Each structure stands twice: as C-alpha cells, then as structure tokens.
Amino acid sequence: MKSKSTRTLIPFQVFGLWVVVKVVQEDPGKPEVHCPKGGTMVYGEVVASGDGFDPEARQFRPMPAVGTVIAVEESEDDLEGHYFYLNDQEFRIVHLEAIIINFLSDEGQA
C-alpha cells in the first residue's frame, strides 16, 4: 500500500478500527490542540487505515482518510498506540478511539 502524500511503503495491511500514522514533528499547518491537564498532543498524517468494521457494534464506522492529519493525546507515562520506525521516520498504529480530532483535508473531506 502506498500513500500518495508520504510515498512511504507500509509493508502490511491494517484491519478494523486501527489507523497507521506517520508522526509529524513540525507544525502540521493546523490549529494547535492543548490539553488542560498538560498532556502532550501528537500529530500524525494517516498513511493507512482499517476497513472501519466495529465487531462489537456489528457495523462499519467512518475512518480518517489517507493524507489527513489527526491528533492523539499522550500522558507522560504512556505512548499512545504501537510504534515502529521505517526509513528513520516514526509511525504509530493507533485505535480509532484514541483519535481526538481528525482535521479536514484541503478538499474538505475527512
């Protein structure tokens, strides 16, 4: 699977309610989100996502589109999601429930 925006080859497929994001270290050009309790916000560009099937609800849920930017909150004690490095870039595999905000793309699509 190849993302047009990152041109990074992700060597696996993602299922269900999981999303793979490339961690964005620089300003993503979106509003900065702040946690009132001081939690760290991590931004990432979606490079792959599951089909959105929620087995507990027995229905499909909307998933962030490839190329959009999402934000997740991390505590000082825990990283959010699983992580890996590919070509010196950090990626996270996060669950849909961990995503606080999904910024709309320039075309107005999520």
QUIRA-V226783 format. One record per backbone hydrogen bond with DSSP energy under -1.0 kcal/mol. NH is the residue of the N-H (numbers start at 1). CO is the residue of the C=O. If there is no record, write none. Layout:
BEGIN
<<NH | CO> <NH | CO>>
END
This chain:
BEGIN
<<7 | 3> <10 | 1> <18 | 15> <19 | 94> <20 | 48> <21 | 92> <22 | 45> <23 | 90> <24 | 43> <38 | 35> <40 | 74> <42 | 72> <44 | 70> <45 | 22> <46 | 68> <47 | 20> <48 | 20> <50 | 18> <52 | 16> <54 | 59> <58 | 54> <59 | 54> <61 | 52> <65 | 110> <67 | 46> <68 | 65> <70 | 44> <71 | 101> <72 | 42> <74 | 40> <82 | 93> <84 | 91> <86 | 89> <89 | 86> <91 | 84> <92 | 21> <93 | 82> <94 | 19> <96 | 17> <98 | 95> <99 | 96> <100 | 71> <101 | 71> <103 | 69> <105 | 109> <108 | 105>>
END
